[in-house]
């Protein structure tokens, strides 16, 4: 299965789902860890990017970065 391109909607969905979980000091454990791993797999993100997105940090930057990587990849294929 091909990874999806990270969008603001996907990032917001995961951030909102994380907000429903116990904060646990924002530690990457339990349900929060499972959510992070799901986002990583869905959009082929690094662990750091997925943790930051789930915690609501730098979402716009990560979306822009993934869009740029996608655009550059398509240009190289041409």
C-alpha positions, -999 to +999 in steps of 0.1 A: +000+000+000+013+034-010+016+060+018-007+089+018+006+124+014+003+142+047-024+169+046-035+195+072-068+175+075-049+142+083-026+160+108-056+177+124-075+144+126-046+127+145-040+157+168-077+157+176-077+120+183-047+124+206-065+152+225-091+126+236-064+104+252-050+109+287-020+133+284+004+112+304+029+141+301+027+136+263+048+105+267+049+082+237+032+053+255+000+032+253-028+045+230-007+076+221+021+054+209-003+033+188-018+065+173+017+078+165+027+045+148-005+045+128+002+081+115+038+071+107+027+042+087-002+060+070+020+089+058+055+074+059+067+099+085+096+099+109+089+091+145+098+127+155+074+142+129+045+119+139+051+127+176+052+164+170+020+163+148+001+143+174+012+168+201+001+197+178+035+211+171+047+224+137+018+209+118+020+235+090+057+230+087+054+193+084+026+195+058+047+220+037+078+197+040+059+166+029+043+185+000+077+198-011+092+163-009+063+149-030+066+177-056+104+172-059+099+134-062+074+139-091+098+163-108+126+138-107+104+111-122+097+133-153 
